[in-house]
Amino acid sequence: MRVTGWELPHQPGRLASGWTSLCEHTTQHRSELVLLPECAFLEPFWESERFDAARWDAGVKTCGGWLRRLHELHAAHVVGT
């Protein structure tokens, strides 16, 4: 089984280019399993001392958009949190 583990930048301006690189890699190497980092598409909201509901909601929305793009990886399985 071909497995790819990949660190994505969390900064919105860098995430798109990181995603493109990941997709190119998984396609070129025919990855069957892709392991994404924890909360791959979000800024590190867990570093805040206080919970911010608006930030959480924005993160859920952002993550949902990226999750709809997992097929671009051309992998049978994608794992992350």
Secondary structure, 3 states (H helix, E strand, C coil): CCEEECCCCCCHHHHHHHHHHHHHHHHHCCCCEEECCCCCCCCCHHHCCCCCHHHHHHHHHHHHHHHCCHHHHCCCEEECC
